[in-house]
């Protein structure tokens, strides 16, 4: 295959072409192809390598060079040519980002050593899978094999020891020319899609809608049009302040950049506030637009808010934005960030049922390349970015399947992985690579009529040698890959737990149309059966603690044993680990861990976990333990009895009430309703003000309600009412 023919086809069709070059001189050949392209037209070249290794072998003038660790920083930029050397680093996330910055008519050139050498070597990403005691198994190399198999399809070429791929001419749709309106803001738009959405946002704002929902695949210019929309609303309305938010400050830079372009187009001067190279606020004509984290942005009172990459923010936080004013939500549906389709189901589904006035739009037309560009199709297929489950089977008689990742069909894998994409998980391409390659990760499913209806991704943990455990207990070493085992050894100093063998359930998700029918619980039971048969000591999981998710695990017999000391900066959730012992030794150790965990939680709710959702806190304390009987002095008993009878106010008996509430949760009793338990957590253990109880629980008279709950509690705790 003559590379110049590929270059000509890309330039003449206006589409992108992907070239993978294998061999010892792959970078030199990549340079030659890039120079052929540059001899025919002017353009920009982006070079990506691992820590600059071999970058000097690329002989092209005026190129931008980055490390793979910097790929997030180039998002929003556009280049005509990409040369990425995958010899030493091959991360799926990087591929997803880098391919998207190449404009139509350009080339994405990926280089590797000779194929056999590459397949038999480990990249830096794969080295993190080699954790004890699993090193001897070796990396499976299924993700590299998947990559090589994908090359040769329409618009992609393999050059080297083997040559694959054929010229195919133009396959994309013609781009409809944009209309020039004479309005400087509408003329800033790059596509008709952007013009339509800009008009829709302004109409929704003027029409008194509470929310505008914008969804699009990556590369459609949604952040850009939101920035232009901000300049439109801020300059043509009485809005004085607006807040923009995203899981990271980097996520809103494109919005700020196009806000400034919109102001420039209208001749409005402005003053950006920059911190560590990032714009965090913009002031103009007595008005301001500023960045806040999602949690803070949800609470602040301004009349205009923008939430970018909303799929990465908890649904409960998203609904807080709807309390007043006008909010623009945007989310990537199919892209390397993942979670977008789940956002459509979870947030949009609830919003549509809520009756809150809102408008919705989607964007289809790419900014950098024509619609139906073949390289975009390759990327989505390779990384399963748009994978979806199949139609739910009619016969729901389910069977448990041990999946062989070496021989799984592409169709089954897409449906298996598609269940995750539509579930509550924030999926990234690296997750697919980890499942396929990590020697201690494996897959299971619950299927009906041969179709996966529950997908399970699991990882082996534990079985650690004494030498490592000694270092861990002394705090000298953490151990990646052993999320649960390492936390229990490090935080509770139970060295012997690290010797036990466990299975961590990395992900479990049920087909979206079959949720709430018990299939997730059935799948966990099947995993437990298999684990017991294979002599596994414990099962566990780690996740961001929401009430629904934690309730599912607690109901399935799992015990919360760890909570992170702070919230996740992106999701706003605390991370929780849950554990279910299977062997006798694991049961004994788990009971000791639970005692330490409950001591920590009960002593920290008024301080470290003051902001923790009381409904989540009560679930953290549901595990049953012996002992913990309330110890009351004569004075405390008398004041407690006086409080229950109405003679004393809460404040006079609070110490005694705290003692019996602590005893109730230590023992894991079930005498009270979930709402009553949450009220006890909020007032007695967290020390929330009475006004908070009124607003959070919708209680008009919290004083009398708490008295009633404490009275019920006394009846529950053995002999306490009689003693009092």
C-alpha positions in Angstrom: 0.0 0.0 0.0 1.5 3.3 -1.1 1.1 5.7 1.9 0.8 8.7 -0.5 -2.5 7.2 -1.7 -3.8 7.1 1.8 -2.7 10.8 2.3 -4.5 11.8 -0.9 -7.7 10.0 0.0 -7.8 11.8 3.4 -7.2 15.2 1.9 -9.6 14.7 -1.1 -12.5 13.3 1.0 -12.0 15.6 4.0 -12.2 12.5 6.2 -9.7 11.3 8.6 -7.6 8.2 8.1 -5.9 6.0 10.7 -2.5 4.4 10.0 -0.9 1.9 12.3 2.8 1.3 11.5 4.7 -1.7 13.0 8.4 -2.4 12.9 11.7 -1.2 14.2 11.7 1.9 12.0 8.0 2.7 12.6 8.6 6.3 13.8 10.8 7.1 10.8 8.1 5.9 8.5 5.5 7.9 10.4 7.7 11.0 9.9 7.9 10.3 6.1 4.1 10.0 5.8 3.6 13.2 7.9 6.0 15.1 5.6 4.1 13.8 2.5 0.9 15.2 4.0 2.6 18.5 4.8 4.1 18.8 1.3 0.5 19.0 0.0 -1.0 21.5 2.5 -0.2 23.4 5.7 -1.1 21.8 9.0 -0.3 21.2 12.6 1.3 18.0 14.0 0.9 16.6 17.5 3.4 14.1 18.8 2.6 11.9 21.8 5.2 9.7 23.5 5.9 8.1 26.8 8.2 10.6 28.7 9.7 11.8 25.5 11.3 8.4 24.7 12.3 8.2 21.0 10.6 11.5 20.2 13.9 12.6 18.5 13.2 10.0 15.8 10.3 12.1 14.5 11.8 14.4 12.0 9.0 17.0 11.3 9.4 20.7 11.8 7.2 22.8 14.1 5.4 20.0 16.0 3.8 20.1 19.4 5.2 17.3 21.6 3.4 16.0 24.7 3.7 13.1 27.1 0.8 10.7 27.3 0.1 12.0 30.8 -0.8 15.3 29.2 -3.5 14.0 26.8 -6.3 15.6 28.9 -4.7 19.0 28.4 -5.0 18.9 24.6 -8.7 18.3 24.6 -10.5 21.1 22.8 -7.4 21.6 20.6 -7.3 20.6 16.9 -4.4 19.2 14.9 -4.1 18.0 11.3 -1.7 15.2 12.1 -1.1 12.9 15.1 1.9 10.7 15.6 1.5 8.6 18.8 4.2 6.0 19.7 2.6 3.1 21.6 5.8 1.2 22.1 6.1 1.9 25.8 2.7 3.2 26.8 -0.7 2.1 25.5 -3.6 3.4 27.6 -7.1 3.2 26.2 -8.1 6.6 27.7 -5.2 8.2 25.7 -6.3 6.7 22.4 -9.9 8.0 23.0 -8.6 11.5 23.6 -5.9 11.8 21.0 -8.0 10.4 18.0 -10.6 13.1 18.7 -8.3 16.1 18.3 -7.5 15.2 14.6 -9.5 17.3 12.1 -11.1 16.0 8.9 -8.7 15.5 6.1 -5.9 14.6 8.6 -4.1 11.5 9.7 -3.8 9.7 13.0 -0.6 7.7 12.9 0.1 5.2 15.6 3.4 3.4 15.8 4.5 0.2 17.5 7.5 -2.1 17.4 7.4 -5.4 15.5 4.0 -6.9 16.3 5.4 -10.1 18.1 7.8 -8.0 20.1 5.0 -5.6 21.1 2.5 -8.4 22.0 5.1 -10.1 24.2 6.2 -6.9 26.1 4.4 -4.9 28.8 3.5 -1.3 28.5 3.7 1.0 31.6 -0.1 0.7 32.0 0.1 -3.1 32.1 2.9 -3.1 34.6 0.4 -1.9 37.3 -1.4 -5.2 36.9 1.6 -7.2 38.1 0.8 -7.2 41.8 1.7 -10.0 44.2 0.8 -12.8 44.3 -0.4 -12.8 40.7 2.8 -11.9 38.8 3.4 -15.4 37.6 0.2 -15.5 35.6 1.3 -12.7 33.2 -0.7 -10.1 31.4 -3.3 -11.6 29.0 -2.6 -9.1 26.2 -6.2 -9.4 25.0 -6.5 -5.6 24.6 -3.5 -5.3 22.3 -4.9 -8.2 20.2 -8.2 -6.5 20.1 -6.5 -3.4 18.8 -4.6 -5.2 16.1 -7.7 -7.1 14.9 -9.6 -3.9 14.5 -7.1 -2.3 12.1 -7.9 -2.8 8.4 -11.6 -1.9 8.6 -12.8 1.0 6.5 -10.6 4.1 6.9 -7.9 2.2 8.9 -4.6 0.8 7.6 -1.9 -1.5 9.0 1.6 -1.0 7.5 4.6 -3.1 8.4 5.3 -6.9 8.5 1.6 -7.2 7.6 -0.4 -4.9 5.4 -4.1 -4.5 5.8 -6.7 -1.9 4.7 -8.1 -0.7 1.4 -8.8 2.7 -0.1 -12.6 3.2 0.1 -13.2 6.8 -1.1 -15.6 9.1 0.6 -17.9 7.4 3.1 -19.1 10.3 5.2 -22.1 12.6 4.7 -21.7 16.0 3.1 -21.7 18.8 5.7 -24.6 21.3 5.2 -23.1 24.8 4.9 -23.8 27.1 7.8 -26.1 30.1 7.4 -24.7 33.5 8.1 -27.3 35.5 10.0 -25.6 38.8 10.6 -25.8 38.3 14.4 -22.1 38.1 15.6 -22.9 35.4 18.1 -24.8 33.1 15.7 -22.1 33.6 13.1 -19.5 32.3 15.6 -21.1 28.9 15.4 -19.3 26.3 13.3 -22.3 24.1 12.4 -26.0 24.4 11.9 -26.4 22.2 15.0 -24.7 24.8 17.1 -26.9 27.6 15.7 -30.0 25.6 16.4 -29.0 24.8 19.9 -27.9 28.4 20.6 -31.3 29.6 19.6 -33.0 26.9 21.7 -31.1 27.8 24.8 -32.0 31.4 24.5 -35.7 30.6 23.8 -35.8 28.3 26.9 -34.3 31.0 29.0 -36.7 33.7 27.8 -39.6 31.2 28.0 -39.2 30.7 31.8 -37.9 27.1 31.6 -36.0 25.9 34.7 -33.6 23.7 32.8 -32.1 23.1 29.4 -30.6 19.6 28.7 -27.9 19.3 26.0 -26.6 15.9 25.0 -24.1 15.0 22.3 -21.3 12.7 21.4 -17.7 14.0 22.0 -16.5 16.5 19.4 -19.8 18.1 18.6 -18.9 21.5 20.1 -21.4 21.5 23.0 -19.0 23.3 25.4 -18.3 25.9 22.8 -22.0 26.6 22.1 -22.7 26.9 25.8 -19.9 29.5 26.1 -21.5 31.5 23.3 -24.9 31.0 24.9 -23.6 32.5 28.2 -22.4 35.6 26.3 -25.8 35.9 24.7 -27.8 35.6 27.9 -25.4 37.8 30.0 -25.3 40.6 27.5 -29.0 40.6 26.5 -30.7 40.1 29.8 -30.6 41.4 33.3 -28.7 38.4 34.7 -25.7 39.7 36.6 -24.0 36.6 37.9 -23.6 33.0 36.6 -21.8 30.0 37.8 -20.3 27.2 35.7 -19.3 23.8 37.1 -17.8 20.5 36.0 -16.0 17.6 37.7 -12.7 19.4 37.0 -11.7 23.0 36.4 -10.2 21.8 33.0 -13.7 20.8 31.9 -14.9 24.4 31.8 -12.0 26.0 30.0 -13.6 25.7 26.6 -16.8 27.3 28.0 -14.8 30.3 29.3 -12.8 30.6 26.0 -16.0 30.8 23.9 -17.6 33.1 26.4 -14.7 35.4 25.7 -15.1 35.0 22.0 -18.7 35.8 22.3 -17.9 39.0 24.2 -15.2 39.9 21.7 -17.7 39.5 18.8 -19.9 42.0 20.6 -17.1 44.4 21.4 -17.5 43.9 25.2 -14.3 44.2 27.2 -13.7 41.8 30.0 -11.2 40.8 32.7 -10.4 37.1 33.2 -9.2 35.8 36.6 -6.6 33.1 36.1 -5.2 30.7 38.7 -2.5 28.2 37.9 -3.0 28.7 34.2 -6.8 28.1 34.4 -9.6 30.6 34.0 -11.7 30.5 37.2 -13.8 33.7 36.6 -14.6 36.4 34.1 -15.8 39.9 34.9 -17.4 42.4 32.5 -19.7 45.4 32.6 -20.4 44.8 36.3 -21.3 41.2 35.7 -19.4 38.0 36.5 -19.2 34.3 35.5 -17.3 32.1 37.9 -16.3 28.4 38.5 -17.3 26.4 41.5 -17.1 22.7 42.3 -20.4 20.8 41.7 -21.4 20.6 45.4 -20.8 24.3 45.9 -22.4 25.3 42.6 -25.5 23.4 43.6 -25.9 25.4 46.8 -25.0 29.0 45.6 -27.9 31.3 44.8 -27.5 32.7 41.3 -30.1 32.9 38.5 -28.0 31.2 35.8 -25.9 28.0 36.2 -24.1 25.7 33.8 -23.3 22.1 34.6 -20.9 20.5 32.1 -20.3 16.8 31.9 -23.3 16.3 34.1 -23.2 12.5 33.7 -20.2 12.4 36.1 -22.1 14.2 38.9 -24.5 12.3 41.2 -28.2 12.6 40.3 -29.0 13.9 43.8 -26.6 16.8 43.3 -28.0 17.5 39.8 -31.5 17.9 41.2 -30.3 20.5 43.7 -29.6 22.8 40.7 -33.3 22.9 39.9 -34.3 24.7 43.1 -34.4 28.1 41.3 -33.2 30.1 38.3 -32.2 28.6 34.9 -29.7 25.8 34.6 -28.0 24.4 31.5 -27.0 20.7 31.8 -24.7 19.2 29.2 -23.4 15.7 28.9 -21.4 13.5 26.6 -23.5 10.5 25.5 -20.8 8.4 23.8 -17.2 9.4 24.7 -14.2 8.4 26.7 -15.8 9.9 29.9 -18.5 7.2 29.9 -21.7 7.3 31.9 -23.6 9.5 29.4 -26.2 6.9 28.4 -26.8 6.2 32.1 -27.3 9.9 32.6 -30.1 9.9 30.0 -31.8 7.0 31.8 -31.4 8.2 35.4 -31.5 11.9 35.4 -33.6 12.7 32.3 -36.0 9.9 33.2 -36.7 11.4 36.6 -36.7 15.0 35.2 -39.4 14.1 32.6 -41.6 12.6 35.3 -41.1 15.5 37.7 -43.1 18.1 35.8 -40.3 20.6 36.0 -40.5 22.8 32.9 -37.4 22.1 30.7 -36.2 21.8 27.2 -34.0 19.2 25.6 -31.7 19.2 22.6 -29.1 16.9 21.1 -26.2 17.6 18.7 -25.1 15.1 16.0 -22.8 17.1 13.6 -19.1 16.8 14.4 -17.0 20.0 14.5 -13.6 18.8 13.4 -14.6 16.2 10.7 -17.6 15.3 8.6 -20.6 13.2 9.8 -20.1 9.4 9.8 -16.3 9.8 9.7 -14.8 6.2 9.4 -12.1 6.8 12.1 -14.8 7.8 14.6 -16.7 4.7 13.8 -13.5 2.6 14.4 -12.8 4.3 17.7 -16.4 3.7 19.0 -16.2 0.0 17.9 -12.7 -0.6 19.3 -13.4 1.0 22.7 -17.1 0.0 22.9 -18.0 3.6 23.5 -21.6 3.1 22.2 -22.1 -0.5 23.3 -25.6 -1.3 24.4 -27.3 -4.4 25.8 -29.6 -6.4 23.6 -33.4 -6.5 23.8 -34.5 -8.2 27.1 -35.2 -11.9 26.5 -38.8 -13.0 26.7 -37.9 -16.2 28.6 -36.2 -14.9 31.8 -35.1 -18.3 33.1 -31.5 -17.2 34.0 -28.3 -19.3 34.3 -24.9 -18.3 35.7 -22.0 -18.2 33.3 -18.3 -18.2 33.8 -17.0 -16.1 30.9 -13.8 -17.0 29.1 -12.4 -13.6 28.0 -10.1 -15.3 25.6 -12.9 -16.7 23.5 -15.9 -14.4 24.2 -17.6 -13.2 20.9 -17.6 -9.6 20.0 -21.4 -9.5 20.0 -21.6 -10.9 23.5 -18.9 -8.6 24.8 -20.7 -5.6 23.4 -23.9 -6.6 25.1 -22.1 -7.5 28.4 -20.3 -4.1 28.4 -23.3 -2.2 27.2 -25.1 -3.1 30.5 -22.4 -1.2 32.4 -22.7 1.8 30.1 -26.4 2.1 30.9 -25.9 1.5 34.6 -24.6 3.7 37.4 -21.0 3.3 36.5 -18.7 6.0 35.1 -17.0 3.9 32.4 -13.7 4.7 30.9 -11.9 2.8 28.1 -9.1 1.9 30.7 -11.8 -0.2 32.5 -12.2 -2.4 29.4 -8.4 -2.8 29.0 -8.2 -3.8 32.7 -10.9 -6.4 32.4 -9.3 -7.9 29.3 -5.7 -7.9 30.5 -5.3 -8.0 34.3 -4.4 -11.5 35.4 -6.4 -11.4 38.6 -9.6 -9.9 37.0 -12.4 -12.1 35.5 -16.0 -11.9 34.3 -19.2 -13.6 35.1 -22.8 -13.1 33.9 -26.3 -14.1 34.5 -27.9 -14.8 31.1 -31.3 -15.7 29.6 -31.7 -17.2 26.2 -28.0 -16.7 25.7 -28.2 -13.0 26.3 -26.4 -11.3 29.3 -28.9 -9.7 31.7 -26.4 -9.2 34.6 -22.8 -8.3 34.0 -20.1 -8.9 36.7 -16.5 -7.8 36.7 -14.5 -9.4 39.6 -11.0 -9.3 40.9 -9.0 -11.6 43.2 -7.4 -10.1 46.3 -5.4 -11.3 49.2 -3.1 -14.4 49.6 -0.3 -12.0 50.5 3.1 -13.1 51.9 4.2 -12.2 55.4 7.0 -9.9 54.2 4.6 -7.6 52.4 2.1 -7.7 55.2 4.8 -6.6 57.7 5.6 -3.6 55.6 1.9 -2.7 55.2 1.2 -2.9 59.0 4.1 -0.5 59.6 2.6 1.9 57.0 5.6 1.5 54.7 3.7 0.2 51.7 0.3 0.3 50.1 -0.6 -2.4 47.6 -2.5 -1.4 44.4 -4.9 -4.1 43.2 -5.9 -5.2 46.7 -8.4 -2.5 47.5 -10.1 -4.2 50.4 -7.3 -6.4 51.8 -4.9 -3.4 51.9 -7.3 -1.1 53.6 -8.1 -3.6 56.4 -4.4 -4.3 56.9 -3.4 -0.7 56.8 -6.3 0.9 58.7 -7.1 -1.8 61.2 -3.7 -3.6 61.5 -5.2 -7.0 61.0 -2.2 -8.5 59.2 -3.8 -12.0 59.0 -6.6 -10.7 56.9 -4.2 -10.1 54.1 -3.4 -13.8 53.9 -7.0 -14.7 53.2 -8.2 -15.1 49.6 -11.1 -12.8 48.5 -13.0 -11.8 45.5 -13.8 -8.1 45.0 -16.9 -7.4 42.9 -15.5 -4.5 40.8 -18.8 -4.0 39.0 -22.2 -5.5 38.9 -25.1 -4.1 36.7 -28.4 -5.4 35.6 -30.0 -4.8 32.2 -31.8 -1.5 32.5 -35.2 -3.0 31.5 -34.9 -5.8 34.1 -33.9 -3.9 37.1 -35.8 -4.3 40.4 -36.7 -8.0 39.5 -34.1 -9.6 41.8 -31.6 -10.5 39.1 -28.7 -8.6 40.8 -29.4 -10.3 44.1 -29.5 -13.7 42.3 -26.2 -13.0 40.5 -24.5 -12.2 43.9 -25.9 -15.5 45.3 -24.4 -17.4 42.3 -21.0 -15.7 42.8 -21.1 -16.6 46.5 -21.9 -20.2 45.6 -19.0 -20.4 43.3 -16.6 -18.7 45.7 -17.5 -21.1 48.5 -16.9 -24.1 46.2 -13.5 -22.7 45.3 -12.5 -22.0 48.9 -12.6 -18.2 48.8 -12.6 -16.6 52.2 -14.6 -13.4 51.5 -16.5 -11.4 49.0 -16.4 -7.6 48.9 -17.0 -4.4 46.9 -16.1 -0.8 46.9 -18.2 2.1 45.6 -19.4 5.7 46.1 -22.0 5.5 48.9 -25.5 6.4 47.8 -28.5 5.3 49.9 -29.8 3.0 47.1 -26.5 1.4 46.4 -25.6 0.8 50.0 -29.0 -0.6 50.8 -28.6 -3.1 48.0 -25.3 -4.4 49.5 -26.5 -4.4 53.1 -29.7 -6.3 52.1 -27.5 -8.8 50.4 -25.6 -9.6 53.6 -22.6 -7.4 53.1 -21.1 -5.4 56.0 -19.7 -1.9 55.6 -16.2 -2.0 57.0 -14.5 1.2 55.7 -15.5 4.7 54.7 -13.1 7.3 53.1 -12.2 10.2 55.4 -13.3 12.7 52.7 -15.7 13.0 49.8 -14.7 12.2 46.2 -13.9 15.6 44.6 -15.8 14.6 41.4 -18.9 12.8 42.6 -19.2 14.3 46.1 -19.7 10.8 47.6 -17.8 9.0 50.3 -16.2 5.8 49.2 -17.3 2.7 51.1 -16.0 -0.9 51.3 -18.3 -3.7 52.1 -17.4 -7.3 53.1 -19.1 -10.6 53.4 -17.1 -13.4 55.1 -17.4 -16.9 53.8 -14.9 -18.9 55.9 -14.8 -19.2 59.7 -11.5 -17.4 59.9 -12.9 -14.5 57.8 -16.0 -14.3 60.0 -13.9 -13.9 63.1 -11.7 -11.2 61.6 -14.7 -9.4 60.1 -16.4 -9.2 63.5 -13.2 -7.5 64.9 -13.1 -5.2 61.9 -16.7 -4.2 62.5 -16.1 -3.3 66.1 -13.3 -1.0 65.0 -15.3 0.4 62.2 -18.4 1.2 64.4 -16.2 2.8 67.1 -14.7 5.1 64.5 -18.1 6.0 62.9 -20.0 6.5 66.1 -17.2 8.8 67.4 -16.8 10.7 64.1 -20.4 11.5 63.0 -20.4 14.8 64.9 -17.1 15.9 63.3 -15.5 14.2 60.3 -18.8 12.9 58.9 -21.1 15.7 60.0 -22.2 16.3 56.4 -22.8 12.6 55.7 -26.3 11.8 54.6 -28.1 10.4 57.7 -29.8 7.7 55.6 -26.4 6.5 54.5 -25.0 6.7 58.0 -27.7 4.5 59.4 -27.0 1.9 56.8 -23.3 2.0 57.6 -24.3 1.0 61.2 -26.7 -1.9 60.4 -24.3 -4.8 61.0 -25.2 -6.7 64.2 -22.7 -6.9 67.1 -22.9 -8.4 70.6 -22.3 -6.2 73.7 -22.5 -2.4 73.6 -25.2 -2.3 76.3 -25.9 1.3 77.4 -24.3 2.2 80.7 -26.3 4.9 82.5 -25.7 6.5 85.8 -28.7 7.0 88.2 -28.8 10.7 87.2 -28.8 9.8 83.5 -31.6 7.2 84.0 -33.8 9.8 85.9 -33.2 12.5 83.3 -33.9 10.1 80.4 -37.2 9.0 82.1 -38.1 12.6 82.7 -37.4 13.4 79.0 -39.6 10.6 77.8 -42.5 11.7 80.1 -42.2 15.2 78.9 -40.8 16.7 82.1 -37.4 17.6 80.6 -36.3 19.1 77.3 -33.9 17.3 75.0 -30.9 19.4 75.9 -31.1 18.3 79.6 -31.1 14.6 78.7 -28.9 14.7 75.6 -26.0 12.8 77.2 -28.2 9.9 78.2 -30.0 9.9 74.9 -26.7 9.8 73.1 -25.7 6.7 75.2 -28.7 4.7 74.3 -28.7 5.7 70.6 -25.0 4.7 70.5 -26.0 1.3 72.0 -28.8 0.8 69.5 -26.6 1.3 66.5 -23.7 -0.7 68.0 -25.9 -3.7 68.3 -27.5 -3.1 64.9 -31.1 -3.3 66.1 -34.1 -3.2 63.8 -36.8 -1.9 66.1 -37.2 1.6 64.4 -38.1 2.6 60.9 -35.4 3.9 58.6 -36.7 7.4 58.9 -36.7 7.2 62.7 -33.1 5.9 62.6 -32.0 8.7 60.3 -33.5 11.3 62.5 -31.6 9.9 65.5 -28.4 10.0 63.5 -29.0 13.5 62.4 -29.9 15.0 65.8 -28.2 12.8 68.4 -25.0 11.5 66.7 -24.3 14.4 64.2 -25.7 17.2 66.3 -27.8 18.8 63.6 -29.8 21.9 64.6 -33.6 21.5 65.0 -34.2 23.7 61.9 -32.2 21.1 59.8 -34.5 18.4 61.0 -37.5 20.4 60.0 -36.3 21.1 56.5 -34.5 17.7 55.8 -37.3 15.5 57.1 -40.3 17.7 56.6 -41.1 17.7 60.3 -43.1 20.6 61.8 -42.6 19.6 65.4 -39.2 17.8 65.6 -39.1 18.1 69.4 -42.1 15.9 70.1 -41.2 13.5 67.3 -37.8 12.9 68.7 -39.3 12.3 72.2 -41.6 9.7 70.6 -38.7 8.0 68.8 -36.6 7.9 72.0 -39.6 6.3 73.8 -39.8 3.6 71.1 -36.1 3.1 71.4 -36.3 2.5 75.2 -38.8 -0.3 74.5 -36.4 -1.8 72.1 -33.3 -2.0 74.2 -33.6 -4.9 76.7 -34.5 -3.8 80.2 -33.6 -0.1 79.7 -37.2 1.2 80.2 -37.5 -0.8 83.4 -34.2 0.5 84.6 -35.1 4.0 83.7 
